[in-house]
Amino acid sequence: MARCTNCTRDLKEGEEFSLVRVQYWKTKVGSKECKQPDFDETRGYCQPCAKKVQVNAWKD
């Protein structure tokens, strides 16, 4: 599966930031931090990491 990587673009015109749902991946086991911002390849948009975000580690 795709893995979240560094941001490659900003929100497209018309995309509502508050409605954006992004999956973040852990940089290391047990870490609550994620790269800021991250880019979700499967959805194609960027959003800054939020504190206490639900972290999902995607596996290849």
A tleap script that builds the chain and sets N, CA, C and O, in Angstrom:
source leaprc.protein.ff14SB
mol = sequence {
  NMET ALA ARG CYS THR ASN CYS THR ARG ASP
  LEU LYS GLU GLY GLU GLU PHE SER LEU VAL
  ARG VAL GLN TYR TRP LYS THR LYS VAL GLY
  SER LYS GLU CYS LYS GLN PRO ASP PHE ASP
  GLU THR ARG GLY TYR CYS GLN PRO CYS ALA
  LYS LYS VAL GLN VAL ASN ALA TRP LYS CASP
}
set mol.1.N position { 0.831 -1.200 0.000 }
set mol.1.CA position { 0.000 0.000 0.000 }
set mol.1.C position { 0.866 1.251 0.000 }
set mol.1.O position { 2.052 1.216 0.328 }
set mol.2.N position { 0.250 2.331 -0.369 }
set mol.2.CA position { 0.977 3.597 -0.399 }
set mol.2.C position { 1.329 4.031 1.019 }
set mol.2.O position { 0.635 3.723 1.987 }
set mol.3.N position { 2.426 4.751 1.093 }
set mol.3.CA position { 2.872 5.245 2.383 }
set mol.3.C position { 2.845 6.770 2.348 }
set mol.3.O position { 3.226 7.386 1.352 }
set mol.4.N position { 2.394 7.367 3.439 }
set mol.4.CA position { 2.371 8.832 3.472 }
set mol.4.C position { 3.798 9.369 3.376 }
set mol.4.O position { 4.705 8.887 4.055 }
set mol.5.N position { 3.980 10.370 2.525 }
set mol.5.CA position { 5.303 10.943 2.324 }
set mol.5.C position { 5.222 12.459 2.465 }
set mol.5.O position { 4.171 13.006 2.800 }
set mol.6.N position { 6.328 13.125 2.211 }
set mol.6.CA position { 6.340 14.576 2.333 }
set mol.6.C position { 5.349 15.221 1.379 }
set mol.6.O position { 5.050 14.695 0.308 }
set mol.7.N position { 4.851 16.371 1.798 }
set mol.7.CA position { 3.868 17.093 1.000 }
set mol.7.C position { 4.447 17.471 -0.367 }
set mol.7.O position { 5.597 17.898 -0.473 }
set mol.8.N position { 3.630 17.305 -1.403 }
set mol.8.CA position { 4.077 17.701 -2.734 }
set mol.8.C position { 3.210 18.818 -3.298 }
set mol.8.O position { 3.555 19.412 -4.319 }
set mol.9.N position { 2.109 19.106 -2.657 }
set mol.9.CA position { 1.274 20.211 -3.112 }
set mol.9.C position { 0.341 20.665 -1.999 }
set mol.9.O position { 0.171 19.978 -0.991 }
set mol.10.N position { -0.270 21.851 -2.202 }
set mol.10.CA position { -1.216 22.383 -1.236 }
set mol.10.C position { -2.619 21.892 -1.571 }
set mol.10.O position { -2.811 21.174 -2.552 }
set mol.11.N position { -3.589 22.276 -0.765 }
set mol.11.CA position { -4.974 21.923 -1.065 }
set mol.11.C position { -5.384 22.529 -2.395 }
set mol.11.O position { -5.018 23.661 -2.711 }
set mol.12.N position { -6.138 21.780 -3.166 }
set mol.12.CA position { -6.652 22.297 -4.434 }
set mol.12.C position { -7.747 23.310 -4.157 }
set mol.12.O position { -8.380 23.290 -3.101 }
set mol.13.N position { -7.960 24.190 -5.113 }
set mol.13.CA position { -9.014 25.184 -4.962 }
set mol.13.C position { -10.353 24.474 -4.787 }
set mol.13.O position { -10.685 23.571 -5.555 }
set mol.14.N position { -11.122 24.881 -3.779 }
set mol.14.CA position { -12.414 24.253 -3.546 }
set mol.14.C position { -12.377 23.158 -2.493 }
set mol.14.O position { -13.418 22.760 -1.970 }
set mol.15.N position { -11.170 22.663 -2.177 }
set mol.15.CA position { -11.073 21.633 -1.143 }
set mol.15.C position { -11.205 22.285 0.228 }
set mol.15.O position { -10.538 23.279 0.516 }
set mol.16.N position { -12.050 21.737 1.055 }
set mol.16.CA position { -12.285 22.299 2.376 }
set mol.16.C position { -11.303 21.701 3.384 }
set mol.16.O position { -11.333 20.501 3.660 }
set mol.17.N position { -10.434 22.556 3.928 }
set mol.17.CA position { -9.396 22.077 4.843 }
set mol.17.C position { -9.992 21.338 6.030 }
set mol.17.O position { -9.460 20.315 6.462 }
set mol.18.N position { -11.103 21.857 6.562 }
set mol.18.CA position { -11.694 21.273 7.763 }
set mol.18.C position { -12.268 19.883 7.499 }
set mol.18.O position { -12.485 19.117 8.438 }
set mol.19.N position { -12.514 19.552 6.247 }
set mol.19.CA position { -13.095 18.251 5.912 }
set mol.19.C position { -12.048 17.229 5.485 }
set mol.19.O position { -12.359 16.065 5.234 }
set mol.20.N position { -10.790 17.692 5.408 }
set mol.20.CA position { -9.727 16.800 4.955 }
set mol.20.C position { -9.410 15.759 6.025 }
set mol.20.O position { -9.210 16.084 7.195 }
set mol.21.N position { -9.371 14.515 5.598 }
set mol.21.CA position { -9.020 13.433 6.510 }
set mol.21.C position { -7.758 12.776 5.982 }
set mol.21.O position { -7.726 12.256 4.867 }
set mol.22.N position { -6.714 12.811 6.810 }
set mol.22.CA position { -5.426 12.310 6.357 }
set mol.22.C position { -4.924 11.199 7.264 }
set mol.22.O position { -5.045 11.282 8.486 }
set mol.23.N position { -4.366 10.170 6.667 }
set mol.23.CA position { -3.751 9.089 7.430 }
set mol.23.C position { -2.278 9.433 7.610 }
set mol.23.O position { -1.576 9.728 6.643 }
set mol.24.N position { -1.819 9.393 8.852 }
set mol.24.CA position { -0.414 9.663 9.128 }
set mol.24.C position { 0.305 8.367 9.474 }
set mol.24.O position { -0.325 7.417 9.939 }
set mol.25.N position { 1.595 8.316 9.258 }
set mol.25.CA position { 2.345 7.124 9.603 }
set mol.25.C position { 3.400 7.450 10.638 }
set mol.25.O position { 3.926 8.562 10.685 }
set mol.26.N position { 3.698 6.468 11.461 }
set mol.26.CA position { 4.683 6.652 12.518 }
set mol.26.C position { 6.083 6.659 11.933 }
set mol.26.O position { 6.387 5.904 11.010 }
set mol.27.N position { 6.940 7.527 12.485 }
set mol.27.CA position { 8.325 7.557 12.054 }
set mol.27.C position { 9.115 6.475 12.785 }
set mol.27.O position { 10.149 6.021 12.296 }
set mol.28.N position { 8.634 6.065 13.946 }
set mol.28.CA position { 9.243 4.968 14.682 }
set mol.28.C position { 8.209 4.383 15.631 }
set mol.28.O position { 7.237 5.045 15.995 }
set mol.29.N position { 8.426 3.147 16.023 }
set mol.29.CA position { 7.468 2.467 16.877 }
set mol.29.C position { 7.284 3.222 18.193 }
set mol.29.O position { 8.260 3.586 18.849 }
set mol.30.N position { 6.035 3.452 18.569 }
set mol.30.CA position { 5.760 4.119 19.828 }
set mol.30.C position { 5.760 5.635 19.726 }
set mol.30.O position { 5.470 6.327 20.702 }
set mol.31.N position { 6.084 6.154 18.548 }
set mol.31.CA position { 6.137 7.605 18.387 }
set mol.31.C position { 4.763 8.164 18.080 }
set mol.31.O position { 4.035 7.612 17.254 }
set mol.32.N position { 4.397 9.270 18.745 }
set mol.32.CA position { 3.124 9.914 18.475 }
set mol.32.C position { 3.313 11.066 17.503 }
set mol.32.O position { 2.367 11.783 17.176 }
set mol.33.N position { 4.563 11.236 17.040 }
set mol.33.CA position { 4.853 12.322 16.119 }
set mol.33.C position { 4.707 11.870 14.683 }
set mol.33.O position { 4.892 10.692 14.376 }
set mol.34.N position { 4.379 12.793 13.809 }
set mol.34.CA position { 4.345 12.497 12.385 }
set mol.34.C position { 4.956 13.674 11.647 }
set mol.34.O position { 5.050 14.776 12.186 }
set mol.35.N position { 5.369 13.436 10.413 }
set mol.35.CA position { 5.961 14.517 9.633 }
set mol.35.C position { 4.920 15.600 9.397 }
set mol.35.O position { 3.731 15.307 9.268 }
set mol.36.N position { 5.358 16.833 9.341 }
set mol.36.CA position { 4.418 17.942 9.200 }
set mol.36.C position { 4.876 18.858 8.084 }
set mol.36.O position { 5.961 19.431 8.184 }
set mol.37.N position { 4.098 19.022 7.023 }
set mol.37.CA position { 2.872 18.235 6.822 }
set mol.37.C position { 3.165 16.925 6.104 }
set mol.37.O position { 4.276 16.713 5.618 }
set mol.38.N position { 2.174 16.053 6.038 }
set mol.38.CA position { 2.291 14.793 5.310 }
set mol.38.C position { 1.420 14.846 4.068 }
set mol.38.O position { 0.505 15.662 3.967 }
set mol.39.N position { 1.718 13.965 3.125 }
set mol.39.CA position { 0.962 13.913 1.882 }
set mol.39.C position { 0.357 12.525 1.730 }
set mol.39.O position { 1.061 11.519 1.815 }
set mol.40.N position { -0.950 12.477 1.505 }
set mol.40.CA position { -1.626 11.189 1.358 }
set mol.40.C position { -1.750 10.878 -0.130 }
set mol.40.O position { -2.558 11.483 -0.835 }
set mol.41.N position { -0.944 9.931 -0.599 }
set mol.41.CA position { -0.919 9.626 -2.037 }
set mol.41.C position { -2.264 9.130 -2.546 }
set mol.41.O position { -2.628 9.408 -3.689 }
set mol.42.N position { -3.001 8.406 -1.726 }
set mol.42.CA position { -4.251 7.824 -2.190 }
set mol.42.C position { -5.359 8.861 -2.319 }
set mol.42.O position { -6.346 8.642 -3.021 }
set mol.43.N position { -5.188 9.995 -1.636 }
set mol.43.CA position { -6.205 11.040 -1.713 }
set mol.43.C position { -5.681 12.283 -2.408 }
set mol.43.O position { -6.451 13.055 -2.977 }
set mol.44.N position { -4.370 12.476 -2.361 }
set mol.44.CA position { -3.771 13.549 -3.137 }
set mol.44.C position { -3.884 14.936 -2.543 }
set mol.44.O position { -4.042 15.902 -3.289 }
set mol.45.N position { -3.809 15.075 -1.226 }
set mol.45.CA position { -3.798 16.402 -0.638 }
set mol.45.C position { -2.931 16.426 0.611 }
set mol.45.O position { -2.528 15.386 1.132 }
set mol.46.N position { -2.655 17.642 1.081 }
set mol.46.CA position { -1.769 17.803 2.223 }
set mol.46.C position { -2.497 18.441 3.390 }
set mol.46.O position { -3.457 19.189 3.206 }
set mol.47.N position { -2.038 18.145 4.571 }
set mol.47.CA position { -2.599 18.771 5.769 }
set mol.47.C position { -1.558 18.691 6.880 }
set mol.47.O position { -0.908 17.660 7.048 }
set mol.48.N position { -1.398 19.772 7.636 }
set mol.48.CA position { -0.453 19.743 8.755 }
set mol.48.C position { -0.882 18.701 9.778 }
set mol.48.O position { -2.071 18.413 9.918 }
set mol.49.N position { 0.084 18.139 10.489 }
set mol.49.CA position { -0.237 17.185 11.530 }
set mol.49.C position { -0.935 17.894 12.680 }
set mol.49.O position { -0.610 19.032 13.018 }
set mol.50.N position { -1.885 17.210 13.264 }
set mol.50.CA position { -2.557 17.762 14.436 }
set mol.50.C position { -2.075 17.003 15.665 }
set mol.50.O position { -1.774 15.812 15.590 }
set mol.51.N position { -2.005 17.696 16.791 }
set mol.51.CA position { -1.592 17.028 18.019 }
set mol.51.C position { -2.648 16.004 18.413 }
set mol.51.O position { -3.843 16.216 18.207 }
set mol.52.N position { -2.192 14.888 18.984 }
set mol.52.CA position { -3.081 13.818 19.423 }
set mol.52.C position { -3.867 13.216 18.263 }
set mol.52.O position { -4.964 12.691 18.458 }
set mol.53.N position { -3.302 13.290 17.043 }
set mol.53.CA position { -3.972 12.712 15.884 }
set mol.53.C position { -3.903 11.191 15.973 }
set mol.53.O position { -2.954 10.635 16.526 }
set mol.54.N position { -4.910 10.530 15.426 }
set mol.54.CA position { -4.883 9.068 15.377 }
set mol.54.C position { -3.828 8.655 14.362 }
set mol.54.O position { -3.946 8.971 13.178 }
set mol.55.N position { -2.813 7.962 14.813 }
set mol.55.CA position { -1.708 7.590 13.935 }
set mol.55.C position { -1.927 6.197 13.364 }
set mol.55.O position { -2.183 5.236 14.089 }
set mol.56.N position { -1.820 6.117 12.054 }
set mol.56.CA position { -1.961 4.824 11.390 }
set mol.56.C position { -0.677 4.502 10.640 }
set mol.56.O position { -0.278 5.241 9.740 }
set mol.57.N position { -0.037 3.413 11.003 }
set mol.57.CA position { 1.189 3.013 10.324 }
set mol.57.C position { 0.832 2.112 9.148 }
set mol.57.O position { 0.320 1.006 9.321 }
set mol.58.N position { 1.111 2.604 7.967 }
set mol.58.CA position { 0.808 1.807 6.768 }
set mol.58.C position { 1.976 0.899 6.441 }
set mol.58.O position { 3.137 1.301 6.521 }
set mol.59.N position { 1.651 -0.341 6.068 }
set mol.59.CA position { 2.700 -1.285 5.686 }
set mol.59.C position { 2.667 -1.500 4.186 }
set mol.59.O position { 1.604 -1.474 3.565 }
set mol.60.N position { 3.840 -1.714 3.611 }
set mol.60.CA position { 3.916 -1.947 2.162 }
set mol.60.C position { 3.317 -3.297 1.812 }
set mol.60.O position { 3.288 -3.675 0.641 }
savepdb mol mol.pdb
quit
